Amino acid sequence: MRSFCVTLFLLLFTVSGAIAQTSGDYPIKEEREKTREWTFLGYFINLATISNIGPTNEFLKGQVVGRLFGGNTTQTSERTSLYMEQRFMPMLTYTPQLFDGWAKMRMSFELDWTWGDVAYSAGGNFGGGFGADVVNMQTQNLFFEFNPAKNLVINTGLLRLYDNVRVPYNTGTSTLTNTGFRLALFGSDATGANVYYSPETFLHLKAGAYQLWENNVDQDDDVVLFELGSEYDLDIFNTVGLFAYYVRDHANGEGGVSILGEGLNSGLSDYNGVFNFDIGSNKYTADIFWVGVPFFGNPLLNQGRFGYDGFAFTTLGKVAVENRKDVNVMGFAANLRLAYKYGRTTNDLVAIDGLFTTGDENGVDDNEYSGVLTGNNWTSPGAVFFSHGLYLLIPHAIVVNRYYGAVCDIQNMGYGFTGGSAIASYDIVPHKLMVKTGVGAGMASAANSYGGKFIGTEVNFNIRYTPKVFMDLELHAAYLKLGGFYDDPTINGGQSVRPDDPWTVFTSLRWIMF
């Protein structure tokens, strides 16, 4: 904790120096057009779902996140689930004219529920019962944004923590999920401070420090994260970046999500589908590093017909365990997506998306872990890789209270992942009516105890109608054929035979309003 405070102080001290040197960049001019002090951006979604997936735990009917057949108790069966969901996310920005653009206050909230679930109560992800009146607003972000100089943004407070060098509130979701590490490494919210700076139009820099878990304020039992990132435009088309992250975990599983805890040996592991270090009740401290390179060229296909994006990173570190040998960590992940626009619009495209992460067959019995780690080891969800075009093999983002998939994290419980997807879409009526289909398959990079490595094959379909700008009506359907990976009871939720294949059909109404 002390080191975090010192680092944060130095970061803000450095920033304050920059502010002092550049305060003249925002002179007050009477002729300057006055901007609105309050601005609003909202996201609304309604979902109606039919599927054969549901949690067996009564207490998890409100929100289910994580791995299918994992600790969230989601199972497939012959029974059919039928439910409606709703979410509204208002995002507000206050820009006092007194500061003339020098500072903003940004805030975003979340209200979501399943229709008919709970009334006259308190808690997140509830409130759709008869009578309603539930205290249920959740705070996503609440932070100050300073703009002391051109191309310099400083944030402090409860922030978006994304594995990208771009300012989240100024960047579209499609860009955030197809550049950087595509939210597969870190994609959540955290308290701390970060700085975004672009000294040149072709160079973007980022630095940040975050307090992931505080725990006892008088003890060295915290989890802190530091990041440094850069992105360089090689030319008008190609861009490459370099990132480094460091997590100092001295919490020994304290804090975290509800009773699950967090960290490398907590109940969160089975819930999220990440690797559990299985060190029993032995106390541990961990120093984990990530070094990676993201790259892309025309990923949204707005500069030509061909585009690509991807990343490569390694997880390195050491876990010092009481009463046993230290565990060394070294894993690798790589991704490549290729896309081609064959028609008139950016929806007339075909794309293939491949992912590989290393795995470990024998856990930490040899005092080595050869897989990767992500933000999902410390919260739920802490990383959200959803821009691949699949629904069930890997989770998708058109969700309210239920975000799950066969492989909910790229580390796949430490067994790693080898696979990918292919999608094709077409605008029947340009910018009005689109159809899309996709297929995907994956296998574990390392075998589980039963030796089965093949996870499954998915096919899906989507039709989208856009009656007005930023409003979409959609129909989605997906089916996942499970493979031998689920013959293992430790993988399939304790069942003696392979579970039923999951399927889902759902409709959605989505509206972005401002």
Buried (B, 14 or more C-beta within 10 A) or exposed (E): BEEBEEBBEEBBEEBEEBBEEEEEBBEEEEEEEEEEEEBEBBBBBBBBBBBBBBBEEEEBBBBBBBBBBBBBBBBBEEEEBEBBBBBBBBBBBEBEEEEBBBBBBBBBBBBBBBBEBBBEEEEBBBBBBEEEEBEBEEEBBBBBBBBBBEBBBBBBBBBBBBBBBBBBBEBEBEBBBBBBBBBBBBBBBBBBBBBBBBEEEEBBBBBBBBBBBBBEEEEEBBBBBBBEBBBBBEEEBEBBBBBBBBBBBBBBBBBBBEEBBBBBBBBBBBBBBBBBBEBEEEEBBBBBBBBBBBBBBBBBBEEEEEBBBBBBBBBBBBBEBEEEEBBBBBBBBBBBBBBBBEEEBBBBBBBBBBBBBBBBBEBBEEEEBBBBBBBBBBBBBBBBBBBBBBBBBBBBEBBBBBBBBBBBBBBBBBBBBBBBBBBBBBBEEEEEBBBBBBBBBBBBBBBBEBEBBBBBBBBBBBBBBBEEEEBBBBBBBBBBBBBBBBBBBEBBBEBEEBBBBBBBBBBBBBBBEE
